[in-house]
Amino acid sequence: MLAERTGKIKPSPTLAVDSRAKELKAKGYDIVNFGVGEPDFDTPEHIKEAAIKAVKEGFTKYTPVGGIDELKEAIIEKFERDNGLKYSKENIIVSCGAKHSLYNIAQALFNPGDEVIVPAPYWVSYPDQILLQDAVPVIVETYEEDNFTLKAEVLREKITTKTKAIIINSPSNPTGFIYSRKALEEIAEIALKNNIYIISDEIYEKLIYDANKHISIASLDEEIKAKTIVVNGLSKTYAMTGWRIGYAAGPKEVVKAMTNIQSQSTSNPTSVAQKAAVAALRGPQDCVERMRREFEKRRDCLVSELNKIKGVSCRMPAGAFYAFPNVAQFLGRSTEGFEINSSIDLSMYLLEKASVAVVAGSAFGAEGYIRISYATSIDNILKGVERIKMALEKLK
Ligand SMILES: *Cc1c(COP(=O)(O)O)cnc(C)c1O
């Protein structure tokens, strides 16, 4: 008999769409894959070189559990440079990806029965990581009119004596929206008043467009910094998803607990990937700007094409690499053998009949939407949106 907790969680739905799309592709179908959650760019050359050098020099043994000093120092410099945040090494832990940092936080903070506030649409792993601790995800709806950011009055209503933490993700996966300074200040005030932790997932901080600015909630003041664990990583900024390096910064007692937990599970993140991460954080940053500009062009193209489809409306996201169009108008419609009653039905229809992979909004706790990743070429975007348009036109 398996442990009960295995029955509480599901495999990551974004990875599931991706694998079905790859399966169809392997069978010879020409699939446009809008399901992916990773940059399509290659890891920049100087970062790869640093890893090759580390391999050749024999930097292939265990390292300290929470990361090598050199990488922690590079992360401390990054926080100071980009966020105006001052940390010391005991505030930093390096993990096997930001997802792993988040998992360590969940293990370190949540007791069975603790409530954790998760604004929806949410990144797919938050509720399941909370459930794995026998804690309770309290899903709080946000609205398109508010650019899917959490309102103070809504948050206040959800707080109980059991509330332990709130998870904020800005820029957001799946919506691409970011929290304004004012919105963060309101959340911070409520968190302090109720003595709850803030977990701030800032993995898309470098992918921000137009005049929008990323603000880390921890940077508002010292008081809120002492209650915040900031999570970030190399995957999205430097096109390093496969290297598995993420990190967190927070109060030293929390980081110490996370490090103990990590010492009993994965131990250190891969030694040579840590060296690559040092090169990424300390090396030239023009590669980041190049990728950001390319994403921005694709976003502009995708959103404008989507809005040309009758019945689809898509707000212009401020960051990350996803558009989150409203497709509620198509629910309840049907065509030859397909009845569309949910965003899952719609995503299956688009995959099987239009050869386009998207992720259903319900995977992120938001019915009536789909997530389209623009981590793909302009040609693919144009081709994919045209297919979506034709398929949607058939729904009556
Ligand atoms: C991709 C992603 C992560 C995890 O990134 P890794 O560092 O590759 O584990 C965490 N949060 C969000 C919102 C993401 O989109």
The ligand as an SDF file (V2000), in Angstrom:
LIG
                    3D

 15 15  0  0  0  0  0  0  0  0999 V2000
    9.6260   27.4580  -13.7550 C   0  0  0  0  0  0  0  0  0  0  0  0
    9.0660   27.9160  -12.4490 C   0  0  0  0  0  0  0  0  0  0  0  0
    9.6250   27.5360  -11.2190 C   0  0  0  0  0  0  0  0  0  0  0  0
   10.6820   26.4510  -11.0760 C   0  0  0  0  0  0  0  0  0  0  0  0
   11.8730   26.6870  -11.6760 O   0  0  0  0  0  0  0  0  0  0  0  0
   13.1060   25.7120  -11.4930 P   0  0  0  0  0  0  0  0  0  0  0  0
   14.1770   26.6020  -10.9550 O   0  0  0  0  0  0  0  0  0  0  0  0
   13.4210   25.2080  -12.8540 O   0  0  0  0  0  0  0  0  0  0  0  0
   12.7610   24.6450  -10.5380 O   0  0  0  0  0  0  0  0  0  0  0  0
    9.1220   28.0700  -10.0550 C   0  0  0  0  0  0  0  0  0  0  0  0
    8.1030   28.9430  -10.0880 N   0  0  0  0  0  0  0  0  0  0  0  0
    7.5240   29.3170  -11.2280 C   0  0  0  0  0  0  0  0  0  0  0  0
    6.3990   30.2750  -11.1840 C   0  0  0  0  0  0  0  0  0  0  0  0
    7.9730   28.8070  -12.4580 C   0  0  0  0  0  0  0  0  0  0  0  0
    7.3520   29.1310  -13.5900 O   0  0  0  0  0  0  0  0  0  0  0  0
  1  2  1  0
  2  3  1  0
  2 14  2  0
  3  4  1  0
  3 10  2  0
  4  5  1  0
  5  6  1  0
  6  7  2  0
  6  8  1  0
  6  9  1  0
 10 11  1  0
 11 12  2  0
 12 13  1  0
 12 14  1  0
 14 15  1  0
M  END
$$$$
